[in-house]
Amino acid sequence: MNCRKPMPRMRHLAGLLLGAAYLTAACLPAVAQSATKPSDPLWSDAPKRVDNRNQQLERLPGTNAQQADAKPERYPLHLKRTLPYTVIDSVSFIQEGKKYRLVDLDPVPAAKTCKNPDGLRWACGLKSRVALSRLLRAKPIRCAPLGEKDGFTLVECVRNEKDLGGQMAAAGYATMSAGKERYRAEEEEARRKKTGVWAEATVAGN
C-alpha cells in the first residue's frame, strides 16, 4: 500500500499541537500548587479584628419614622455634680456663674426666724437654705429652663425623678408664688403636717 508523505503544512501543524500539549502539562502542577498553598489561602473563616479608627464610614440619616419617634428630653439642662453650688435662699442658687430659681415658688428669707409649737424660736430661713443645699448635693440634678426673671433662669428641676420644688414646698421650706398653683398640693400637705414655716398658724418673722 502506498502512503503519501505528509505535506510540510501538516507536519508544521502537528508540531504546534505537540508543543502546546507539553506546555500545558508542565504548567498544571504549578497551578495546583499555587491554589493549595497553605500560606496564601483563597478564603479564610478565621476571625479577624477590624480597627474602626482606620475606617471611613458614612452615617446615613435616620428615617422619617425614627425622627418622629425621637422625643425631646424634658429636662435638657444637666447640672454638673462635680462643681459647687452657691445657695442664695431656699429656691435660688448659682453654679458656674449662672443663677437659677425654682419656678412658681417664693423663698423663706435666709434671715427669717420662726417659732415652733412650744414657742421656741428657730432659724427657719437658714434651715430652709440648708435643705436646698442638701438636695442639690445628693444626686445629679436635671432641669427644664422655663424662662428668665430678674437675671435668674426659672427652672423645674428633678433629683431621682422627684421634683425639687415639690420637695421644698412639702417640707415647708418654700411657699407658692402669688397666683401660682403648681405646688398647691405640696403646700397644703406641709400646712396639714405643720412642717417648716407652717409649724404654727402664724409664722413669726423679721
C-alpha atoms as an extended CHARMM CRD file, in Angstrom:
* protein
*
       206  EXT
         1         1  MET       CA              0.0000000000        0.0000000000        0.0000000000  PROA      1               0.0000000000
         2         2  ASN       CA              1.4380000000        3.2790000000       -0.9870000000  PROA      2               0.0000000000
         3         3  CYS       CA              1.1010000000        6.1590000000        1.5300000000  PROA      3               0.0000000000
         4         4  ARG       CA              1.6230000000        9.6610000000        0.6930000000  PROA      4               0.0000000000
         5         5  LYS       CA              4.2440000000       11.5600000000        2.5900000000  PROA      5               0.0000000000
         6         6  PRO       CA              2.8070000000       14.1730000000        4.9590000000  PROA      6               0.0000000000
         7         7  MET       CA              2.7240000000       17.5030000000        3.4260000000  PROA      7               0.0000000000
         8         8  PRO       CA              5.0080000000       20.1500000000        5.0160000000  PROA      8               0.0000000000
         9         9  ARG       CA              1.9980000000       22.1500000000        6.2500000000  PROA      9               0.0000000000
        10        10  MET       CA              0.5330000000       19.1470000000        8.0690000000  PROA      10              0.0000000000
        11        11  ARG       CA              3.8640000000       18.3980000000        9.7370000000  PROA      11              0.0000000000
        12        12  HSD       CA              4.0750000000       22.0010000000       10.9540000000  PROA      12              0.0000000000
        13        13  LEU       CA              0.5610000000       21.9160000000       12.4720000000  PROA      13              0.0000000000
        14        14  ALA       CA              1.2930000000       18.6240000000       14.2190000000  PROA      14              0.0000000000
        15        15  GLY       CA              4.4250000000       20.1420000000       15.7760000000  PROA      15              0.0000000000
        16        16  LEU       CA              2.4710000000       23.1180000000       17.1330000000  PROA      16              0.0000000000
        17        17  LEU       CA             -0.1530000000       20.8810000000       18.7710000000  PROA      17              0.0000000000
        18        18  LEU       CA              2.5210000000       18.7030000000       20.3780000000  PROA      18              0.0000000000
        19        19  GLY       CA              4.3200000000       21.7670000000       21.7910000000  PROA      19              0.0000000000
        20        20  ALA       CA              1.0690000000       23.1780000000       23.2460000000  PROA      20              0.0000000000
        21        21  ALA       CA              0.2970000000       19.8610000000       24.9510000000  PROA      21              0.0000000000
        22        22  TYR       CA              3.7600000000       19.7790000000       26.5030000000  PROA      22              0.0000000000
        23        23  LEU       CA              3.4800000000       23.3360000000       27.8800000000  PROA      23              0.0000000000
        24        24  THR       CA              0.0410000000       22.6310000000       29.3790000000  PROA      24              0.0000000000
        25        25  ALA       CA              1.3030000000       19.5240000000       31.1470000000  PROA      25              0.0000000000
        26        26  ALA       CA              4.2720000000       21.4440000000       32.5470000000  PROA      26              0.0000000000
        27        27  CYS       CA              2.1340000000       24.2690000000       33.9790000000  PROA      27              0.0000000000
        28        28  LEU       CA             -0.5910000000       22.1870000000       35.6590000000  PROA      28              0.0000000000
        29        29  PRO       CA              1.4360000000       21.1800000000       38.7780000000  PROA      29              0.0000000000
        30        30  ALA       CA              2.4070000000       24.8140000000       39.3740000000  PROA      30              0.0000000000
        31        31  VAL       CA             -1.2070000000       25.9810000000       39.1960000000  PROA      31              0.0000000000
        32        32  ALA       CA             -2.3670000000       23.2370000000       41.5410000000  PROA      32              0.0000000000
        33        33  GLN       CA              0.4420000000       24.0250000000       43.9710000000  PROA      33              0.0000000000
        34        34  SER       CA             -0.4100000000       27.7410000000       43.9440000000  PROA      34              0.0000000000
        35        35  ALA       CA             -4.1240000000       27.0700000000       44.5870000000  PROA      35              0.0000000000
        36        36  THR       CA             -3.4140000000       24.8170000000       47.5460000000  PROA      36              0.0000000000
        37        37  LYS       CA             -0.5670000000       26.7930000000       49.0720000000  PROA      37              0.0000000000
        38        38  PRO       CA             -1.3890000000       26.9560000000       52.8250000000  PROA      38              0.0000000000
        39        39  SER       CA              0.4050000000       30.2680000000       53.3650000000  PROA      39              0.0000000000
        40        40  ASP       CA             -1.8300000000       32.1180000000       50.8980000000  PROA      40              0.0000000000
        41        41  PRO       CA             -5.4190000000       30.7760000000       51.1690000000  PROA      41              0.0000000000
        42        42  LEU       CA             -8.0640000000       31.9680000000       48.7800000000  PROA      42              0.0000000000
        43        43  TRP       CA            -10.5680000000       32.3600000000       51.6790000000  PROA      43              0.0000000000
        44        44  SER       CA            -10.3270000000       32.0770000000       55.4510000000  PROA      44              0.0000000000
        45        45  ASP       CA            -13.0270000000       31.5490000000       58.0750000000  PROA      45              0.0000000000
        46        46  ALA       CA            -10.7330000000       32.6560000000       60.9020000000  PROA      46              0.0000000000
        47        47  PRO       CA            -11.9780000000       35.7690000000       62.8130000000  PROA      47              0.0000000000
        48        48  LYS       CA            -10.1350000000       38.9910000000       62.0930000000  PROA      48              0.0000000000
        49        49  ARG       CA            -10.1760000000       42.1220000000       64.2800000000  PROA      49              0.0000000000
        50        50  VAL       CA            -11.2950000000       45.2780000000       62.4900000000  PROA      50              0.0000000000
        51        51  ASP       CA             -9.8080000000       48.6230000000       63.5570000000  PROA      51              0.0000000000
        52        52  ASN       CA            -12.6940000000       51.1060000000       63.3070000000  PROA      52              0.0000000000
        53        53  ARG       CA            -10.3020000000       54.0210000000       63.6800000000  PROA      53              0.0000000000
        54        54  ASN       CA             -8.9440000000       53.4230000000       60.2140000000  PROA      54              0.0000000000
        55        55  GLN       CA            -12.3230000000       53.0820000000       58.5410000000  PROA      55              0.0000000000
        56        56  GLN       CA            -14.0790000000       55.9550000000       56.8320000000  PROA      56              0.0000000000
        57        57  LEU       CA            -17.7570000000       55.1080000000       57.2110000000  PROA      57              0.0000000000
        58        58  GLU       CA            -20.6340000000       57.2540000000       56.1220000000  PROA      58              0.0000000000
        59        59  ARG       CA            -23.5750000000       57.5610000000       58.5100000000  PROA      59              0.0000000000
        60        60  LEU       CA            -26.9320000000       57.5370000000       56.8310000000  PROA      60              0.0000000000
        61        61  PRO       CA            -29.5810000000       59.8930000000       58.1830000000  PROA      61              0.0000000000
        62        62  GLY       CA            -32.3930000000       58.3160000000       60.1850000000  PROA      62              0.0000000000
        63        63  THR       CA            -35.6720000000       57.5900000000       58.5300000000  PROA      63              0.0000000000
        64        64  ASN       CA            -38.6410000000       59.8710000000       58.9980000000  PROA      64              0.0000000000
        65        65  ALA       CA            -40.2250000000       57.2890000000       61.2910000000  PROA      65              0.0000000000
        66        66  GLN       CA            -37.1480000000       57.2160000000       63.5370000000  PROA      66              0.0000000000
        67        67  GLN       CA            -37.0050000000       61.0040000000       63.6700000000  PROA      67              0.0000000000
        68        68  ALA       CA            -40.6930000000       61.1820000000       64.5150000000  PROA      68              0.0000000000
        69        69  ASP       CA            -40.2560000000       58.6840000000       67.3710000000  PROA      69              0.0000000000
        70        70  ALA       CA            -37.4050000000       60.6930000000       68.9270000000  PROA      70              0.0000000000
        71        71  LYS       CA            -38.9520000000       62.8080000000       71.6830000000  PROA      71              0.0000000000
        72        72  PRO       CA            -37.2230000000       65.9170000000       73.0480000000  PROA      72              0.0000000000
        73        73  GLU       CA            -35.7890000000       65.4930000000       76.5180000000  PROA      73              0.0000000000
        74        74  ARG       CA            -37.9840000000       67.0340000000       79.1810000000  PROA      74              0.0000000000
        75        75  TYR       CA            -35.0530000000       68.0960000000       81.3630000000  PROA      75              0.0000000000
        76        76  PRO       CA            -32.2660000000       69.0240000000       78.9390000000  PROA      76              0.0000000000
        77        77  LEU       CA            -30.2200000000       71.0520000000       81.4480000000  PROA      77              0.0000000000
        78        78  HSD       CA            -27.8800000000       68.7260000000       83.3600000000  PROA      78              0.0000000000
        79        79  LEU       CA            -26.1930000000       70.4800000000       86.2590000000  PROA      79              0.0000000000
        80        80  LYS       CA            -22.6340000000       69.3400000000       86.9290000000  PROA      80              0.0000000000
        81        81  ARG       CA            -22.4590000000       67.3680000000       90.1390000000  PROA      81              0.0000000000
        82        82  THR       CA            -18.6910000000       67.8760000000       90.4620000000  PROA      82              0.0000000000
        83        83  LEU       CA            -18.9970000000       71.6790000000       90.5730000000  PROA      83              0.0000000000
        84        84  PRO       CA            -20.0060000000       73.5420000000       93.7500000000  PROA      84              0.0000000000
        85        85  TYR       CA            -23.3050000000       75.3670000000       94.1940000000  PROA      85              0.0000000000
        86        86  THR       CA            -23.7720000000       78.7200000000       95.8710000000  PROA      86              0.0000000000
        87        87  VAL       CA            -27.1820000000       78.5970000000       97.5290000000  PROA      87              0.0000000000
        88        88  ILE       CA            -28.7570000000       82.0380000000       97.8640000000  PROA      88              0.0000000000
        89        89  ASP       CA            -32.0030000000       81.0560000000       99.5990000000  PROA      89              0.0000000000
        90        90  SER       CA            -34.4320000000       78.1430000000       99.6620000000  PROA      90              0.0000000000
        91        91  VAL       CA            -35.3330000000       78.4230000000       95.9400000000  PROA      91              0.0000000000
        92        92  SER       CA            -32.2940000000       80.1300000000       94.3310000000  PROA      92              0.0000000000
        93        93  PHE       CA            -28.7390000000       79.0160000000       93.6450000000  PROA      93              0.0000000000
        94        94  ILE       CA            -25.7270000000       79.7020000000       91.4260000000  PROA      94              0.0000000000
        95        95  GLN       CA            -23.4720000000       77.3340000000       89.5060000000  PROA      95              0.0000000000
        96        96  GLU       CA            -20.6850000000       78.3630000000       87.1050000000  PROA      96              0.0000000000
        97        97  GLY       CA            -21.7910000000       81.9850000000       87.4530000000  PROA      97              0.0000000000
        98        98  LYS       CA            -25.3380000000       81.2370000000       86.2610000000  PROA      98              0.0000000000
        99        99  LYS       CA            -28.2530000000       81.9940000000       88.5600000000  PROA      99              0.0000000000
       100       100  TYR       CA            -31.2180000000       79.6200000000       88.8100000000  PROA      100             0.0000000000
       101       101  ARG       CA            -34.5450000000       79.8860000000       90.6150000000  PROA      101             0.0000000000
       102       102  LEU       CA            -37.1230000000       77.1440000000       91.1980000000  PROA      102             0.0000000000
       103       103  VAL       CA            -40.2080000000       78.1930000000       89.2750000000  PROA      103             0.0000000000
       104       104  ASP       CA            -43.5010000000       79.2740000000       90.9270000000  PROA      104             0.0000000000
       105       105  LEU       CA            -42.0470000000       79.3640000000       94.4530000000  PROA      105             0.0000000000
       106       106  ASP       CA            -41.0550000000       82.0890000000       96.8980000000  PROA      106             0.0000000000
       107       107  PRO       CA            -38.1920000000       81.5070000000       99.3170000000  PROA      107             0.0000000000
       108       108  VAL       CA            -38.1860000000       81.5940000000      103.0540000000  PROA      108             0.0000000000
       109       109  PRO       CA            -35.9130000000       84.6240000000      103.6580000000  PROA      109             0.0000000000
       110       110  ALA       CA            -32.4780000000       83.4480000000      104.7920000000  PROA      110             0.0000000000
       111       111  ALA       CA            -32.5440000000       85.6520000000      107.9200000000  PROA      111             0.0000000000
       112       112  LYS       CA            -36.0850000000       84.6900000000      108.9530000000  PROA      112             0.0000000000
       113       113  THR       CA            -36.7880000000       83.1440000000      112.3700000000  PROA      113             0.0000000000
       114       114  CYS       CA            -39.8610000000       81.1130000000      113.2520000000  PROA      114             0.0000000000
       115       115  LYS       CA            -41.4960000000       79.6660000000      116.3480000000  PROA      115             0.0000000000
       116       116  ASN       CA            -42.1740000000       76.0160000000      116.9470000000  PROA      116             0.0000000000
       117       117  PRO       CA            -45.3360000000       74.7420000000      118.7060000000  PROA      117             0.0000000000
       118       118  ASP       CA            -43.5680000000       75.1380000000      122.0620000000  PROA      118             0.0000000000
       119       119  GLY       CA            -42.9640000000       78.8320000000      121.3920000000  PROA      119             0.0000000000
       120       120  LEU       CA            -39.2360000000       78.4480000000      120.8280000000  PROA      120             0.0000000000
       121       121  ARG       CA            -37.6540000000       80.3950000000      118.0090000000  PROA      121             0.0000000000
       122       122  TRP       CA            -35.5660000000       78.6490000000      115.3850000000  PROA      122             0.0000000000
       123       123  ALA       CA            -33.6900000000       79.7700000000      112.2760000000  PROA      123             0.0000000000
       124       124  CYS       CA            -36.2410000000       78.6220000000      109.7080000000  PROA      124             0.0000000000
       125       125  GLY       CA            -34.6760000000       80.7470000000      106.9420000000  PROA      125             0.0000000000
       126       126  LEU       CA            -31.2180000000       79.2530000000      107.4560000000  PROA      126             0.0000000000
       127       127  LYS       CA            -32.6010000000       75.7290000000      107.7450000000  PROA      127             0.0000000000
       128       128  SER       CA            -34.5930000000       76.2030000000      104.5290000000  PROA      128             0.0000000000
       129       129  ARG       CA            -31.4630000000       77.2460000000      102.6590000000  PROA      129             0.0000000000
       130       130  VAL       CA            -29.5390000000       74.2580000000      104.0580000000  PROA      130             0.0000000000
       131       131  ALA       CA            -32.3600000000       71.9440000000      102.9240000000  PROA      131             0.0000000000
       132       132  LEU       CA            -31.9830000000       73.0790000000       99.3030000000  PROA      132             0.0000000000
       133       133  SER       CA            -28.2000000000       72.7570000000       99.5340000000  PROA      133             0.0000000000
       134       134  ARG       CA            -28.5250000000       69.1330000000      100.6470000000  PROA      134             0.0000000000
       135       135  LEU       CA            -30.8960000000       68.3100000000       97.8030000000  PROA      135             0.0000000000
       136       136  LEU       CA            -28.5120000000       69.7900000000       95.2440000000  PROA      136             0.0000000000
       137       137  ARG       CA            -25.5080000000       67.8640000000       96.5610000000  PROA      137             0.0000000000
       138       138  ALA       CA            -27.1900000000       64.4840000000       96.9690000000  PROA      138             0.0000000000
       139       139  LYS       CA            -27.7350000000       63.3070000000       93.3700000000  PROA      139             0.0000000000
       140       140  PRO       CA            -27.3390000000       64.5460000000       89.7790000000  PROA      140             0.0000000000
       141       141  ILE       CA            -29.8340000000       67.3150000000       89.0200000000  PROA      141             0.0000000000
       142       142  ARG       CA            -31.6690000000       67.7380000000       85.7130000000  PROA      142             0.0000000000
       143       143  CYS       CA            -33.6670000000       70.8560000000       84.9490000000  PROA      143             0.0000000000
       144       144  ALA       CA            -36.0580000000       72.3020000000       82.3920000000  PROA      144             0.0000000000
       145       145  PRO       CA            -35.4860000000       76.0260000000       81.6930000000  PROA      145             0.0000000000
       146       146  LEU       CA            -38.8330000000       77.8490000000       81.7670000000  PROA      146             0.0000000000
       147       147  GLY       CA            -37.8740000000       81.4580000000       81.1520000000  PROA      147             0.0000000000
       148       148  GLU       CA            -35.9370000000       84.3390000000       82.6690000000  PROA      148             0.0000000000
       149       149  LYS       CA            -36.7650000000       86.7290000000       85.5020000000  PROA      149             0.0000000000
       150       150  ASP       CA            -34.6040000000       89.3400000000       87.2860000000  PROA      150             0.0000000000
       151       151  GLY       CA            -31.3950000000       87.7800000000       85.9610000000  PROA      151             0.0000000000
       152       152  PHE       CA            -32.4020000000       84.2510000000       87.0480000000  PROA      152             0.0000000000
       153       153  THR       CA            -33.2090000000       81.3010000000       84.8430000000  PROA      153             0.0000000000
       154       154  LEU       CA            -36.5170000000       79.8810000000       86.0260000000  PROA      154             0.0000000000
       155       155  VAL       CA            -36.2200000000       76.0980000000       86.2260000000  PROA      155             0.0000000000
       156       156  GLU       CA            -38.1650000000       72.9940000000       87.1160000000  PROA      156             0.0000000000
       157       157  CYS       CA            -35.6350000000       70.5020000000       88.4470000000  PROA      157             0.0000000000
       158       158  VAL       CA            -35.7160000000       66.8260000000       89.3990000000  PROA      158             0.0000000000
       159       159  ARG       CA            -33.4990000000       64.6050000000       91.5340000000  PROA      159             0.0000000000
       160       160  ASN       CA            -34.1440000000       60.8530000000       91.2520000000  PROA      160             0.0000000000
       161       161  GLU       CA            -37.1930000000       61.8460000000       89.1610000000  PROA      161             0.0000000000
       162       162  LYS       CA            -38.6040000000       63.7770000000       92.1470000000  PROA      162             0.0000000000
       163       163  ASP       CA            -39.3850000000       67.4630000000       91.7320000000  PROA      163             0.0000000000
       164       164  LEU       CA            -37.1050000000       69.6810000000       93.8490000000  PROA      164             0.0000000000
       165       165  GLY       CA            -39.7030000000       72.4350000000       94.1000000000  PROA      165             0.0000000000
       166       166  GLY       CA            -42.3270000000       69.9670000000       95.2510000000  PROA      166             0.0000000000
       167       167  GLN       CA            -39.9830000000       68.5830000000       97.9080000000  PROA      167             0.0000000000
       168       168  MET       CA            -39.1740000000       72.0570000000       99.2300000000  PROA      168             0.0000000000
       169       169  ALA       CA            -42.8530000000       73.0550000000       99.3400000000  PROA      169             0.0000000000
       170       170  ALA       CA            -43.8930000000       69.7880000000      101.0240000000  PROA      170             0.0000000000
       171       171  ALA       CA            -41.2210000000       70.3040000000      103.7080000000  PROA      171             0.0000000000
       172       172  GLY       CA            -42.4660000000       73.8380000000      104.4060000000  PROA      172             0.0000000000
       173       173  TYR       CA            -39.1990000000       75.4070000000      103.2200000000  PROA      173             0.0000000000
       174       174  ALA       CA            -40.7160000000       77.3100000000      100.2640000000  PROA      174             0.0000000000
       175       175  THR       CA            -44.1240000000       78.8420000000       99.5910000000  PROA      175             0.0000000000
       176       176  MET       CA            -46.2220000000       79.1890000000       96.4560000000  PROA      176             0.0000000000
       177       177  SER       CA            -45.8010000000       82.3700000000       94.4630000000  PROA      177             0.0000000000
       178       178  ALA       CA            -48.9100000000       84.5590000000       94.2590000000  PROA      178             0.0000000000
       179       179  GLY       CA            -51.3130000000       83.3890000000       91.5810000000  PROA      179             0.0000000000
       180       180  LYS       CA            -49.4750000000       80.0780000000       91.0120000000  PROA      180             0.0000000000
       181       181  GLU       CA            -50.9970000000       76.6490000000       91.5650000000  PROA      181             0.0000000000
       182       182  ARG       CA            -48.1830000000       74.2840000000       90.6030000000  PROA      182             0.0000000000
       183       183  TYR       CA            -47.3580000000       73.2580000000       94.1820000000  PROA      183             0.0000000000
       184       184  ARG       CA            -50.7030000000       73.7100000000       95.9060000000  PROA      184             0.0000000000
       185       185  ALA       CA            -50.9770000000       70.0510000000       96.9440000000  PROA      185             0.0000000000
       186       186  GLU       CA            -47.4700000000       70.0620000000       98.4380000000  PROA      186             0.0000000000
       187       187  GLU       CA            -48.0760000000       73.2690000000      100.3830000000  PROA      187             0.0000000000
       188       188  GLU       CA            -51.3930000000       72.0130000000      101.7350000000  PROA      188             0.0000000000
       189       189  GLU       CA            -49.6030000000       68.8700000000      102.9060000000  PROA      189             0.0000000000
       190       190  ALA       CA            -46.9900000000       70.9780000000      104.7340000000  PROA      190             0.0000000000
       191       191  ARG       CA            -49.7280000000       73.0860000000      106.3750000000  PROA      191             0.0000000000
       192       192  ARG       CA            -51.5770000000       69.9610000000      107.4760000000  PROA      192             0.0000000000
       193       193  LYS       CA            -48.4610000000       68.3780000000      108.9540000000  PROA      193             0.0000000000
       194       194  LYS       CA            -47.2490000000       71.7230000000      110.3470000000  PROA      194             0.0000000000
       195       195  THR       CA            -43.7680000000       71.3170000000      108.9240000000  PROA      195             0.0000000000
       196       196  GLY       CA            -41.2300000000       74.0200000000      108.1930000000  PROA      196             0.0000000000
       197       197  VAL       CA            -42.6060000000       77.5370000000      108.3660000000  PROA      197             0.0000000000
       198       198  TRP       CA            -46.0810000000       76.1100000000      108.9780000000  PROA      198             0.0000000000
       199       199  ALA       CA            -45.1330000000       74.7780000000      112.4110000000  PROA      199             0.0000000000
       200       200  GLU       CA            -47.6220000000       77.2400000000      113.8880000000  PROA      200             0.0000000000
       201       201  ALA       CA            -50.6370000000       79.0020000000      112.4510000000  PROA      201             0.0000000000
       202       202  THR       CA            -48.9850000000       82.4150000000      112.4200000000  PROA      202             0.0000000000
       203       203  VAL       CA            -45.3820000000       82.4760000000      111.2710000000  PROA      203             0.0000000000
       204       204  ALA       CA            -43.2490000000       84.7980000000      113.3500000000  PROA      204             0.0000000000
       205       205  GLY       CA            -40.9160000000       86.6350000000      111.0230000000  PROA      205             0.0000000000
       206       206  ASN       CA            -38.4870000000       89.5280000000      110.7960000000  PROA      206             0.0000000000
